[in-house]
Amino acid sequence: QVQLVESGGGLVPAGGSLRLSCAASRSRFSANAMTWYRQAPGKQRELVATITSGGTTNYADSVKGRFTITRDNAKNTVYLQMNSLKPEDTAVYYCHAAWSTVAYWGRGTQVTVSS
């Protein structure tokens, strides 16, 4: 069974940085796309950043220029470098890995940015 495990969340002051990571246990084939989503209480889950197996990236406008998504295809691991954090970035961040026929969600990691 494939498992996704996020790590790197925590409490950080505004303007600080965090680096999230997510590792998928599936090892034979690289995921077609790996994505970070986030969800704050009372709000819809939103896409933060996504990266394909070929390295193509896309970002939400709210994080563009501050966050960087990268991946290691050999490890099926995705990273999210979060700089210049703002209180509005506070949310549970979820990892998502998609193959051609299946997809998996991680359980999430809490990111809290204090003001």
N, C-alpha and C positions, 0 to 999 in steps of 0.2 A: 504494500500500500504506500502511496506517495504521501509524504508529510512535508508541510512547509512550516518552517520555524523562523519567526522574526525575532530580532534582537537589536539592542542599541537605543531603545527609548529611555526616557527619563525626564527629569525636571531640569530646566535650563533657563537662565535669565534672558530677557529680550536682547537680541543682538548676538546671542551665542550660537553655537553650532552643535549638531549631532550627526552621527552617521549610522543609519539603519542598515541592517543586512537581513537577507532572507535566503535560506538554503533549502532546495528541494531534494528529497531523498532519491528520486528517480534519476538514474545515472546513465542509462544506455543512450538516450536521445535528449538533445537540448530542447527546451521549451521553445515554441515558436515566438512567444511573447511573454515577457514578465512585466508586471505592472504594480505600482503602488497606488492604493486608494486610501482615503481617510474619511472618517466620520466623526463629527462632533455631536454631542447630545442635542436632540431636537432637529438635527439637520440631515439631509440626504447624504448618502455615501457619494463621494466625488472622486473622479480620477485625478491623481496628482501627476504621475509621470509613467510612461511606458517605454519599453525598449524591445525591439525585435531581435531574433537570433542573428540577423545581419548587422545589428548595431544602430538601426534607425530609431531615433528618439522623438518623443512628443511630450510637451509639458502643459499643464494648466497655466492660464495666463497669470494667476495669482502667485505662482511660484517661479515663473520664468526669470532667469537671471540669478536666482538665489539657490535653487536646488539643482543637483546634477545626478542623473541616474546612469549607472554603469552595470555591466554584468560580466561574469566569467562563465562562458558556455561549458567549459570542461567540468565545472563544479555545479552547474545549474544554480548559480547564486546571483542574486541581484542586490545592488547597493543603492542607497539614497543618501547623498551628502547634502545636508541641510545647513545652509549658512544664513546669517542675518535673520534669525528666527524672530517671529512676531507673535504676540499673544493669540492672534487669530489663526495661527498654525496649530494650536492646541487641538488634539483629536486622537482617536485611536487609528493607527496606521496599519493597513492590511496589505499583505503580499498576495498576489494572484499570479499563477503560472498556467499558461494555456498551451496545450498541444493541439494537434489537428482534430482530435475526437474527444478529448477530455480536458477538464480544467479543475484547478484546486485553489482553495483559499487557505491562508494561514489564520491563526486565531487572533492576531493583532498585537501591537505593542503600543503602549500609551506614551504620547509625547505631550508634555505640559510646558508651556512657555509663560513664565511669570512676567508681570509688568512692573 
